[in-house]
Structure formats: C-alpha cells, structure tokens
Amino acid sequence: MTILSTLGPLLAAMLAGYWIDIKTFTPQRVAVGLSQLTYVILGLIGYSIGALDNLAAKIAIAGYQAFVLFLMVSVIPLGALWISGRVFHAKASTSEHVDNSQSTHNALLDAGKTLAWVLAGVMAGWSLKSWIPSVDEPVTWLLYLLLFLVGCQLRQGNFRLRKLFLNTHGVAIAITTVSTTLLAGLIAGSLLGLDWNKSLAVVSGFGWYSLSGILITGLGDPVLGTTAFLLDLGREIMALTLIPMLARINSHLSVGYSGATAMDFTLPLLGKVHGPDIVPVCIASGFIMSFLVPILIPLFMGM
C-alpha cells in the first residue's frame, strides 16, 4: 500500500469535515456521534484481534511492546520538556492543593468502558471468526466517517489556526513533545525489533488512545494497534495522575506530557493547577498534536 493511498483518503475525510459546514452537524450531535462511533469501531477492532490465530501470545506481545514504549515515551520527552520549560522560564502557577481524584476517577471509568467494548469485540471475534473472518472493510469506511467528525469538531472549536501557531509556548511544547516522542519510539522500536516506520506509527498517537489503535488496526496491523491502544491509554491515565506534581516544576512538563489530550480531556485539570492563562497554551499544543495524529500514523504505516 503506497503512502498516497494510505494517507490521502483519511486526510481528505478529516479536511472535508474541517472545511464543510453542515448545519445539521451541531457540536452536540458531532460529540455524541464521535463517542458512539468510537465505541463501535473499538468493538470491531476487538473483533479483529479476537479473530487472530495464537491470540494469547499476540496479546502478550502487544502488552510487552506497550510497556517498553511507555517507559521510553515517558522518560525521554519529560527530560526534553524540563529543559524547554527552563529555557522559556515556564514556571508553574499552581494552587496550594489540587484535588484531581474526580478527574482520575472519570478517566478510569472511561477507560473501563472503552476496554469493555474492546473485550466484547475480542470475545465475538474469537467465537465467530469461522463465520465472519474479517471486518476490515466496514472498519475502513467507519474510519473515514470518524475522521470527518474529528474535522467537524476541530472546526467547531473555533480555533484560529494562525493564532494557535503564534502561541510560542504552545508551539514549543508541541514541537518538543512530538520530536522527542518520535525519537523515543525509534529507540524503543530498535530494542523491540520493530520496523522503524511501525515504531514511529505506534507512538504517534500522543495519548489519543481512541484514535491511534483504531487507525493502526484499520490499516492492517491489529497487534500493533493493540500496542498503540494500551500505550496511549496508559499515558492518559498517567498524565492525569502526574499533572499536579509536574505542574509544580514547569508548565511544559504538565502540558507536554498530556499530549493531544491537553486541548480537551486533561484541559480542566491543567487549567485548575496552572490558572486560566495556561488555557491558550494547552489548546495550541493539544491542537497541533491532535491534528498530526491522523496524518503521521497513516504516513508511517504506508512507508
């Protein structure tokens, strides 16, 4: 599969959603549609995993890969973000006490629901694979719809791209996080014996677990898709746990480690520990990484 045939339709679907304003696609409907569609696709991904031969061994491989990658994409980017925070003098302005128990609780509930859909799909795939051996084609078409809705959501956020890219701290955090995450992926991939392009693809979710696993599985590698899902799920939960501590060092650490979720899921906690001035930085950094996910993953997978 060429890069153009892999990346082109997916990018076109997202850009169509960003540029085409369909009045009936209100923000509420898009949000609900994204949530429901994500669960359906995750269930189908679980089906693809369950239909694999030697299922237990391949899940064990995905778990081990995710663990090694998680260590690398935590240690290396955090070190670089600490340096960039020092360079930009991004001292934190945190409150004396931060209660993030509710955020962590919500994250665990969301993760539990997500895992339940995947596990239900795995069981269905394991028991029905002799009747329905593959669900690749419906997953591909649902991917196009998902990315169209992602584009709609990015447009409806009223983000002015020029203003976002002029936010010095946000751009610096995004560049630092993306570059060092890719470097960490290459190092971990060499340790795991992964091809360089697959190593880069699997770390290019930047914490967006509901999209990274879907994309990679939809592009033909369910084991690597499971690795990406576990990696980014662990990163999001760890980010919610570490944000209050990282924020006391500098904002580059807390915002950067949040990855793509800095513009949505982890934004309330980041705003709470840093104050309202951090919100534009979070949106700029999170938007850049979110925009790159559906570009980089198909790009690397197609190489």
C-alpha positions as CSV (number, residue, x, y, z in Angstrom):
1,M,0.0,0.0,0.0
2,T,1.5,3.3,-1.0
3,I,1.7,6.4,1.2
4,L,-0.7,8.3,-1.0
5,S,-3.4,5.6,-1.0
6,T,-3.0,5.2,2.8
7,L,-2.8,8.8,3.9
8,G,-4.8,10.5,1.1
9,P,-8.4,9.3,1.8
10,L,-8.0,9.6,5.6
11,L,-6.6,13.1,5.4
12,A,-9.3,14.1,2.8
13,A,-12.0,12.9,5.2
14,M,-10.7,15.0,8.1
15,L,-10.2,18.1,5.9
16,A,-13.7,17.7,4.5
17,G,-15.1,17.8,8.0
18,Y,-12.9,20.8,8.8
19,W,-13.9,22.8,5.7
20,I,-17.5,21.8,5.0
21,D,-20.1,23.3,7.4
22,I,-23.1,21.0,7.5
23,K,-25.8,22.8,9.6
24,T,-27.4,19.6,10.9
25,F,-24.0,18.5,12.3
26,T,-24.3,20.6,15.5
27,P,-21.5,20.4,18.1
28,Q,-23.7,18.2,20.3
29,R,-24.5,15.8,17.6
30,V,-20.9,15.6,16.5
31,A,-19.8,14.9,20.1
32,V,-22.4,12.2,20.5
33,G,-21.7,10.7,17.1
34,L,-17.9,10.6,17.8
35,S,-18.4,8.9,21.1
36,Q,-20.8,6.2,19.8
37,L,-18.8,5.7,16.6
38,T,-15.6,5.3,18.5
39,Y,-17.1,2.5,20.7
40,V,-18.5,0.7,17.6
41,I,-15.1,0.8,15.9
42,L,-13.3,-0.3,19.1
43,G,-15.7,-3.2,19.2
44,L,-14.8,-4.1,15.6
45,I,-11.1,-3.7,16.4
46,G,-11.6,-6.1,19.3
47,Y,-13.2,-8.5,16.8
48,S,-10.2,-8.3,14.5
49,I,-7.9,-9.1,17.5
50,G,-10.1,-11.9,18.6
51,A,-10.1,-13.5,15.2
52,L,-6.3,-13.7,15.2
53,D,-4.5,-17.1,15.4
54,N,-2.5,-17.6,18.6
55,L,-4.5,-14.9,20.3
56,A,-2.9,-15.1,23.8
57,A,0.6,-15.0,22.5
58,K,-0.1,-11.9,20.4
59,I,-1.8,-10.0,23.2
60,A,1.2,-10.8,25.4
61,I,3.5,-9.4,22.7
62,A,1.3,-6.2,22.4
63,G,1.4,-5.7,26.2
64,Y,5.2,-6.1,26.4
65,Q,5.7,-3.7,23.5
66,A,3.4,-1.2,25.1
67,F,5.3,-1.4,28.4
68,V,8.7,-0.8,26.8
69,L,7.3,2.0,24.6
70,F,5.6,3.6,27.5
71,L,8.8,3.8,29.5
72,M,10.6,5.5,26.6
73,V,7.9,7.9,25.6
74,S,7.7,9.0,29.3
75,V,11.4,9.4,30.2
76,I,12.8,11.0,27.0
77,P,10.1,13.6,26.3
78,L,9.8,14.5,30.0
79,G,13.6,15.2,30.1
80,A,13.3,17.4,27.0
81,L,10.2,19.2,28.3
82,W,12.0,20.0,31.5
83,I,14.8,21.7,29.5
84,S,12.4,23.6,27.2
85,G,10.5,24.8,30.3
86,R,13.7,26.1,31.8
87,V,14.6,27.8,28.5
88,F,11.2,29.5,28.3
89,H,11.1,30.2,32.1
90,A,7.7,28.5,32.2
91,K,7.3,28.4,36.0
92,A,4.0,26.9,37.2
93,S,1.4,29.0,39.0
94,T,-0.3,26.2,40.9
95,S,-2.8,26.2,43.8
96,E,-1.7,25.0,47.2
97,H,-3.9,22.0,47.0
98,V,-5.2,20.2,43.9
99,D,-7.9,17.6,44.1
100,N,-7.7,15.5,40.9
101,S,-9.4,12.5,42.3
102,Q,-12.6,13.2,40.3
103,S,-10.6,13.6,37.1
104,T,-8.7,10.3,37.7
105,H,-12.0,8.6,38.6
106,N,-13.6,9.8,35.4
107,A,-10.6,8.7,33.4
108,L,-10.7,5.2,34.9
109,L,-14.5,4.9,34.2
110,D,-13.9,6.0,30.6
111,A,-11.0,3.6,30.3
112,G,-13.1,0.8,31.8
113,K,-15.9,1.4,29.3
114,T,-13.5,1.5,26.4
115,L,-11.8,-1.7,27.5
116,A,-15.3,-3.4,27.9
117,W,-16.1,-2.6,24.2
118,V,-12.7,-4.0,23.0
119,L,-13.0,-7.1,25.2
120,A,-16.6,-7.7,23.9
121,G,-15.3,-7.5,20.4
122,V,-12.4,-9.9,21.2
123,M,-14.9,-12.5,22.5
124,A,-17.1,-12.1,19.5
125,G,-14.1,-12.4,17.1
126,W,-12.8,-15.5,18.9
127,S,-16.2,-17.2,18.8
128,L,-17.4,-16.1,15.4
129,K,-14.2,-16.0,13.3
130,S,-15.2,-19.1,11.3
131,W,-18.4,-17.4,10.1
132,I,-17.1,-13.8,9.7
133,P,-13.3,-14.0,9.3
134,S,-12.7,-10.3,8.6
135,V,-14.3,-6.9,9.4
136,D,-11.6,-4.8,7.7
137,E,-13.9,-3.2,5.0
138,P,-16.5,-1.8,7.4
139,V,-13.8,-0.6,9.7
140,T,-12.2,1.3,6.8
141,W,-15.4,3.1,5.9
142,L,-16.2,3.9,9.6
143,L,-12.7,5.3,9.9
144,Y,-13.5,7.8,7.1
145,L,-16.6,8.8,8.9
146,L,-14.8,9.1,12.2
147,L,-12.1,11.4,10.8
148,F,-14.8,13.5,9.1
149,L,-16.4,14.0,12.5
150,V,-13.0,14.8,14.0
151,G,-12.6,17.5,11.4
152,C,-16.0,18.9,12.2
153,Q,-15.1,19.0,15.9
154,L,-11.8,20.8,15.3
155,R,-13.7,23.4,13.2
156,Q,-16.5,23.8,15.7
157,G,-13.9,24.6,18.4
158,N,-13.5,28.0,16.7
159,F,-9.7,27.6,16.8
160,R,-8.0,30.2,14.7
161,L,-5.0,28.4,13.2
162,R,-2.9,31.5,12.8
163,K,-3.4,32.4,16.4
164,L,-2.6,28.9,17.6
165,F,0.6,28.7,15.7
166,L,1.7,32.1,17.0
167,N,1.4,30.8,20.6
168,T,5.1,30.5,21.3
169,H,4.8,28.3,24.4
170,G,2.2,26.0,22.8
171,V,4.2,25.5,19.6
172,A,7.4,24.9,21.6
173,I,5.7,22.3,23.8
174,A,4.2,20.6,20.7
175,I,7.5,20.5,18.8
176,T,9.4,19.3,21.8
177,T,6.9,16.6,22.6
178,V,6.4,15.3,19.0
179,S,10.1,15.2,18.2
180,T,11.2,13.5,21.4
181,T,8.3,11.1,21.3
182,L,9.3,10.0,17.8
183,L,12.9,9.7,18.9
184,A,11.8,7.6,21.9
185,G,9.7,5.4,19.5
186,L,12.8,4.7,17.4
187,I,14.9,3.8,20.4
188,A,12.2,1.5,21.8
189,G,11.5,0.0,18.4
190,S,15.1,-0.9,18.0
191,L,15.0,-2.7,21.4
192,L,11.8,-4.5,20.4
193,G,12.9,-5.4,16.9
194,L,10.1,-3.3,15.3
195,D,10.5,-1.8,11.8
196,W,11.4,1.9,12.1
197,N,8.2,3.0,10.4
198,K,6.0,0.9,12.7
199,S,7.9,2.2,15.7
200,L,7.1,5.8,14.6
201,A,3.5,5.0,13.9
202,V,2.8,3.4,17.2
203,V,4.0,6.4,19.2
204,S,2.3,8.9,17.0
205,G,-1.0,8.8,18.9
206,F,0.4,11.2,21.6
207,G,-2.1,10.0,24.1
208,W,-5.2,9.8,21.8
209,Y,-5.9,6.2,22.5
210,S,-9.3,6.1,21.0
211,L,-7.9,7.0,17.6
212,S,-4.3,5.6,17.4
213,G,-5.4,2.0,18.0
214,I,-8.3,2.4,15.6
215,L,-6.1,3.8,12.8
216,I,-3.3,1.2,13.0
217,T,-5.7,-1.7,13.2
218,G,-7.7,-0.3,10.4
219,L,-4.5,-0.1,8.3
220,G,-3.9,-3.8,8.7
221,D,-2.0,-4.4,11.9
222,P,-4.3,-5.4,14.8
223,V,-1.4,-6.4,17.1
224,L,0.4,-3.1,16.7
225,G,-3.0,-1.4,17.0
226,T,-3.4,-3.1,20.4
227,T,0.0,-1.9,21.4
228,A,-0.9,1.7,20.5
229,F,-4.2,1.5,22.3
230,L,-2.5,0.2,25.5
231,L,0.3,2.7,25.2
232,D,-1.9,5.7,24.8
233,L,-4.4,4.6,27.4
234,G,-1.7,4.2,30.0
235,R,-0.3,7.6,29.0
236,E,-3.6,9.4,29.5
237,I,-4.2,7.8,32.9
238,M,-0.6,8.6,34.0
239,A,-0.9,12.2,32.8
240,L,-3.9,12.7,35.0
241,T,-2.0,11.3,37.9
242,L,1.2,13.3,37.4
243,I,-0.2,16.7,36.2
244,P,-0.4,18.2,39.8
245,M,3.2,17.2,40.5
246,L,4.6,18.1,37.1
247,A,2.9,21.5,37.2
248,R,4.9,22.4,40.3
249,I,8.1,22.2,38.2
250,N,7.0,23.9,35.0
251,S,4.1,24.0,32.6
252,H,5.9,22.5,29.7
253,L,6.1,19.2,31.6
254,S,2.4,19.1,32.6
255,V,1.1,20.3,29.2
256,G,3.5,18.3,27.1
257,Y,3.0,15.0,28.8
258,S,-0.7,15.4,28.4
259,G,-0.1,15.2,24.7
260,A,-3.1,15.6,22.4
261,T,-5.5,15.5,25.3
262,A,-4.3,18.9,26.6
263,M,-6.9,20.5,24.4
264,D,-9.8,18.5,25.8
265,F,-9.7,15.7,28.4
266,T,-6.9,17.0,30.6
267,L,-7.6,20.7,30.0
268,P,-9.8,21.2,33.1
269,L,-7.2,19.8,35.4
270,L,-4.4,21.8,33.7
271,G,-6.4,25.0,34.0
272,K,-7.0,24.2,37.7
273,V,-3.4,23.7,38.6
274,H,-1.9,26.5,36.4
275,G,-4.7,29.1,36.2
276,P,-6.7,30.4,33.2
277,D,-3.6,31.8,31.5
278,I,-2.5,28.3,30.6
279,V,-5.6,27.5,28.5
280,P,-4.4,29.0,25.2
281,V,-1.1,27.2,25.6
282,C,-2.9,23.9,26.2
283,I,-5.2,24.4,23.2
284,A,-2.4,25.3,20.9
285,S,-0.2,22.4,21.9
286,G,-3.0,19.9,22.0
287,F,-4.5,21.0,18.7
288,I,-1.2,20.7,16.9
289,M,-0.7,17.1,18.2
290,S,-4.3,16.1,17.6
291,F,-4.0,17.4,14.0
292,L,-0.8,15.4,13.5
293,V,-2.2,12.0,14.7
294,P,-4.3,11.2,11.7
295,I,-1.5,12.4,9.4
296,L,1.5,10.8,10.9
297,I,0.1,7.3,11.7
298,P,-1.1,6.6,8.1
299,L,2.1,8.3,6.7
300,F,4.4,6.0,8.7
301,M,2.2,2.9,8.2
302,G,2.3,3.5,4.5
303,M,6.1,3.6,4.3
